[in-house]
Structures are given as C-alpha cells and as structure tokens.
Amino acid sequence: MIQIDSTNAVTVGLDLYSVAPRHQDALVEAIVQQQIESWLSSNFLKSASVHKSLDGVRVFTYSQWMHKFDYRNLSRPTIFTEFFPPDSHLLEVFASRSLSQEVSIVAGDRITHLAEFRMISANQQEMVKRASAELDRAMNNSPGLISATFHRSLDGTRVFNYGQWESQEAFEAILKQPGFNPDEPYWAGIARNEFHLYQVVHAYEK
C-alpha cells in the first residue's frame, strides 16, 4: 500500500499516456515489465503506481521520488517507441483531504478520478486558490468521496486532482453540484479541464 506524501518531502512524477483501447492492456504491460522494472533499480524511487482508464483511452503512472529528483532524465525503454510518448510532469501537493488519516494508493476496485486543469502560468496561483477553497465543500457534501489531493505542476501550466471514490455513481453525483457542474465550474475563465476515471492496476513501494 502506497501513502501519498502531502508534505512535499518527495517529488511527484506523473506520466499521462493516450492510447487506442485495443492497445491499453499492452501499454500497461509494457509500463509494468519495462518502465517500472527500470525505475525499481533507481535509488531515488520511493513508490510507483499504474492506472488505466475505464474508457480504455488513457493510462497514467503516479510515482514518488526523492525530493527535487527529476525522473524524466532516466532512460526510457525502447519498447515505448511503439506508443505515443507520455505527457510528463513534476508536481507538488498543495491541498489534500481524506476520510482517513492518510491517502493510500492500492490496486483494486476503488475508482480514481484524475482531473487535469490546463492554464497559462499566470493563472496557476488563482487556480490553486480556487481549488483549495472548494476542497472542503467537496469532502463535506459528496458521499462516496474517499480523498482528494490537488497538485500543481512545477512549470506552472497544470493543476491535477487525484480523487478517490467508492464508485463511479458517487463520482457522477458531484457533477450535479454547484461549482462542480461542467456548465458553471469553479475553474471557469482560468483553466480548461479534462478528466477520466481509472482503476489502479499495479502499485509498488520500495
């Protein structure tokens, strides 16, 4: 079981892959057998997990590294030339809430919601402010929401929400709430949002 470090004693790495549904399982296998295997030999790695989207078109890895280590400088196995290169980011946590004391990543039936907010760097601080303000309201008014952890990218162009839910139905209910409804979202005017729902299929901790 992996614990998400919300103190920023580590650096978070996020690799986002787009993939055709017929190739999703092959990509997951390549990540597990090639990429994760090579990462495990690094003294800088703390943990890594692999997620695949329920709609079949996305895969992402969430990894934690020694503070300020840039994992993107590590070599990438040649098998990945067969897939689209990932969109890779270095992140730090700026807000996190959970029903339990820790935010844990574990393979299984829990639903993971990864929301990606894209913005110009001048808007990132405002996005951080708005997301932080909405976090308590989401946790207090969303049955089935287990945790939500917001990250900002170090390049200033992204904010990511790693949310955990008991079910897909519980997640869909929040989309009807004011501020989270896609027609009138709290990020209006400063960011563009894309999200997918995932399951954790592999988790590793050193």
C-alpha positions in Angstrom: 0.0 0.0 0.0 1.4 3.4 -1.0 0.9 6.5 1.0 0.7 9.8 -0.9 3.1 12.2 0.8 1.3 15.5 1.1 4.2 17.2 2.9 6.2 17.6 -0.3 9.1 15.7 1.2 9.1 13.9 -2.2 8.7 15.0 -5.8 5.7 13.5 -7.6 6.1 12.3 -11.2 3.1 12.0 -13.5 3.2 10.3 -16.9 0.0 10.6 -18.9 -0.4 8.3 -21.9 -3.0 8.4 -24.6 -3.7 5.0 -26.2 -6.2 3.2 -28.5 -8.5 1.0 -26.5 -7.2 -2.1 -28.2 -3.7 -1.3 -27.1 -4.4 -0.2 -23.5 -3.5 -3.6 -21.9 -0.3 -3.9 -23.9 0.7 -0.4 -22.8 0.0 -1.3 -19.1 2.1 -4.5 -19.5 5.0 -2.5 -21.1 4.9 0.0 -18.3 5.0 -2.7 -15.6 7.5 -5.0 -17.3 9.8 -2.4 -18.7 9.4 1.1 -17.2 8.6 0.2 -13.6 11.3 -2.5 -13.6 13.9 0.0 -14.6 12.7 2.6 -12.1 12.9 0.0 -9.3 16.7 -0.1 -9.8 16.9 3.6 -9.0 17.9 4.6 -5.5 15.7 7.7 -6.0 12.4 6.0 -6.4 10.0 5.8 -3.4 6.9 4.4 -5.0 5.0 3.9 -8.3 1.5 3.0 -9.4 -0.1 2.3 -12.7 -3.7 3.3 -13.5 -5.8 2.5 -16.6 -8.9 4.5 -17.6 -12.3 2.9 -17.6 -12.9 4.2 -21.1 -9.8 2.5 -22.4 -8.0 5.5 -23.9 -5.7 6.6 -21.1 -3.0 5.2 -18.8 -1.0 7.1 -16.2 1.7 6.4 -13.7 1.9 8.2 -10.4 5.4 8.0 -8.9 7.1 9.5 -5.9 10.8 10.3 -5.9 13.4 11.7 -3.6 12.9 15.5 -3.2 13.9 17.5 -6.3 14.9 14.5 -8.3 13.8 14.8 -12.0 12.9 11.2 -13.0 12.4 12.4 -16.6 16.2 12.3 -17.1 16.2 8.5 -16.7 16.3 6.4 -19.8 13.1 5.1 -21.3 12.9 1.5 -22.6 13.0 1.2 -26.3 9.6 -0.7 -26.3 7.9 2.7 -25.7 8.7 3.8 -29.3 5.6 1.7 -30.2 3.3 4.0 -28.2 2.7 7.7 -28.1 5.2 9.4 -25.7 3.7 10.4 -22.4 2.9 13.9 -21.2 5.2 14.0 -18.2 5.1 16.5 -15.3 6.9 17.1 -12.0 4.3 18.0 -9.3 3.9 19.1 -5.7 0.9 18.7 -3.4 -0.8 21.9 -2.3 -4.0 20.6 -0.7 -5.2 17.2 0.4 -8.2 15.9 2.4 -9.2 12.3 3.2 -11.7 10.4 5.3 -8.8 8.6 6.9 -5.5 10.0 8.2 -3.6 9.0 5.1 -4.2 9.0 1.4 -3.4 5.5 0.2 -3.0 4.0 -3.3 -3.8 0.4 -3.5 -4.8 -1.8 -6.5 -8.4 -2.9 -6.5 -12.0 -1.8 -7.2 -11.7 1.8 -5.9 -12.4 4.4 -8.6 -9.7 7.0 -9.2 -10.6 10.4 -10.8 -7.7 12.3 -12.3 -8.7 15.8 -13.4 -6.2 17.8 -15.4 -6.6 21.6 -15.4 -4.6 23.4 -18.1 -3.8 27.1 -17.8 -1.2 29.8 -18.6 1.3 30.1 -15.8 -0.1 33.5 -14.8 -3.3 31.7 -13.8 -1.9 28.9 -11.7 -1.9 30.7 -8.4 -5.6 31.7 -8.8 -6.4 28.1 -9.7 -4.6 26.9 -6.6 -6.6 29.4 -4.6 -10.0 28.3 -6.0 -9.3 24.5 -5.8 -8.2 24.9 -2.2 -11.4 26.8 -1.3 -13.6 24.1 -3.0 -11.9 21.1 -1.4 -13.6 21.2 2.0 -17.0 21.7 0.4 -16.4 18.7 -1.9 -15.4 16.4 1.0 -18.3 17.6 3.2 -21.0 17.2 0.6 -20.0 14.3 -1.5 -21.0 10.8 -0.2 -18.6 8.3 -1.6 -15.7 10.6 -1.9 -12.7 9.0 -0.1 -10.0 11.5 -0.7 -8.9 14.4 -2.9 -5.3 15.6 -3.4 -4.5 18.6 -5.5 -1.1 19.0 -7.2 0.4 21.9 -9.1 3.0 21.4 -11.8 6.4 22.9 -11.2 6.3 24.5 -14.7 3.1 26.5 -13.8 0.9 25.2 -16.6 -1.2 22.4 -14.8 -3.1 21.6 -11.7 -4.1 17.9 -11.1 -6.7 16.5 -8.8 -6.1 12.9 -7.7 -9.5 11.9 -6.3 -10.6 8.5 -4.9 -14.3 7.3 -4.9 -16.2 4.3 -3.7 -18.0 4.0 -7.0 -18.5 5.7 -10.4 -22.0 6.6 -9.4 -20.7 8.5 -6.4 -18.4 10.5 -8.6 -21.1 11.3 -11.1 -23.2 12.8 -8.4 -20.7 15.6 -7.7 -21.1 16.8 -11.3 -24.6 18.0 -10.4 -23.4 20.2 -7.5 -22.9 24.0 -8.0 -19.3 24.8 -8.8 -18.6 21.3 -10.0 -21.2 21.2 -12.7 -19.4 21.4 -16.1 -21.7 24.2 -17.2 -20.7 26.5 -14.2 -17.4 25.2 -12.9 -15.2 26.9 -10.2 -12.3 27.0 -12.7 -14.3 29.0 -15.3 -12.2 31.7 -17.0 -8.8 30.5 -15.8 -8.4 26.9 -16.9 -9.6 24.1 -19.2 -10.5 20.8 -17.6 -10.2 17.2 -18.8 -10.9 14.2 -16.6 -11.0 10.4 -16.8 -11.9 7.7 -14.3 -9.4 4.9 -13.6 -8.6 1.8 -11.6 -5.2 1.2 -10.0 -3.9 -2.0 -11.6 -0.4 -2.1 -10.0 1.3 -0.5 -7.0 4.9 -0.7 -5.9 6.7 0.7 -2.8 10.4 0.5 -2.0 
